[in-house]
Amino acid sequence: MAQTQMALDSLDFDATIALAAKVAPHVDILEIGTPCIKHNGIELLKALRAKFPNNKILVDLKTMDAGFYEAEPFYKAGADICTVLGTADIGTIKGVIDAANKYGKEAQIDLINVNDKKARTLEVVKLGAHIIGVHTGLDQQAAGQTPFADLGLVSGLKTGAKVSVAGGVKAATTKQVVDAGADIVVAGAAIYGAADPAASAAEITKIAHGSAAASKGGNKLLPWIIAAVAAVLVFSLLGKKPEEAAAPAAEAPAATEVVPAEDAPAAEAPAATEEAAPAEPAAQ
Ligand SMILES: O=C(CO)[C@H](O)[C@H](O)COP(=O)(O)O
């Protein structure tokens, strides 16, 4: 299973809150994108924190210097994750990790424009980095790049840190990135550019959560399978035909009663709302 993160990349304060209200029930993490936090400042974080207590909030600071000093106020104001650039000085990265640890939160190291992604990942994991961000930026996407090869490289290192992937991810590529090892799937344009952002967010989350739901469902079916096999064996030993094992509940052996109703396979991810929404403008 992977978590989903929606990148709020508008510059407009009220439009950001309105879009967050549509998508918050359908994603795990709300991201305040870099242009958005630069334009609106920490007050936007405080407003989102108050309105959406059930979502984690990532502030995409992309810090390049003064790591602890820059990140601390955001953790204090309710950020769950702040980002720091992987190209920054190692002391800057350590500062953001230290600030995160002070508040029991997480630091994400963004590998955008890092040349040796393997070396930097191993270096920051030693410092205690919580999340490694594999990221193809908007300008790099415009030049035709994708994050898929880098994701394979970083998740293949199996460092124990979570791996986040961002850069043009959409519903059609969500399963691919989850299968490639992403713990957090980030989508911006695929959601804010959709005719129905809530429906798009729900679709991506359903796919990202899907593999775990399927495996949990499989585990919960196990007692039923054991009960059925046991029933067939019991009836075989008693000289009855196996198909009699499918007798009405009242006649079924006690083994069929071991599975409480609540252990039925997990419910599907929440359905998309029918609320239509205007497309958000692309990030500046
Ligand atoms: O951090 C970002 C740009 O620097 C974006 O928020 C991130 O790339 C996700 O947006 P999209 O899915 O549109 O690529």
The ligand as a MOL file (V3000), in Angstrom:
LIG
                    3D

  0  0  0     0  0            999 V3000
M  V30 BEGIN CTAB
M  V30 COUNTS 14 13 0 0 0
M  V30 BEGIN ATOM
M  V30 1 O 6.8470 19.8930 -6.2770 0
M  V30 2 C 6.3280 20.1450 -7.3500 0
M  V30 3 C 7.0220 20.9890 -8.3470 0
M  V30 4 O 8.3050 21.3260 -7.9040 0
M  V30 5 C 4.9720 19.5990 -7.6770 0
M  V30 6 O 4.1220 19.9140 -6.6350 0
M  V30 7 C 5.0710 18.0910 -7.8600 0
M  V30 8 O 5.8780 17.8460 -9.0060 0
M  V30 9 C 3.7020 17.4340 -8.0510 0
M  V30 10 O 3.0070 17.9960 -9.1150 0
M  V30 11 P 2.7540 17.2280 -10.5120 0
M  V30 12 O 2.0230 15.9610 -10.1970 0
M  V30 13 O 1.9210 18.2100 -11.3070 0
M  V30 14 O 4.1090 16.9670 -11.1120 0
M  V30 END ATOM
M  V30 BEGIN BOND
M  V30 1 2 1 2
M  V30 2 1 2 3
M  V30 3 1 2 5
M  V30 4 1 3 4
M  V30 5 1 5 6
M  V30 6 1 5 7
M  V30 7 1 7 8
M  V30 8 1 7 9
M  V30 9 1 9 10
M  V30 10 1 10 11
M  V30 11 2 11 12
M  V30 12 1 11 13
M  V30 13 1 11 14
M  V30 END BOND
M  V30 END CTAB
M  END
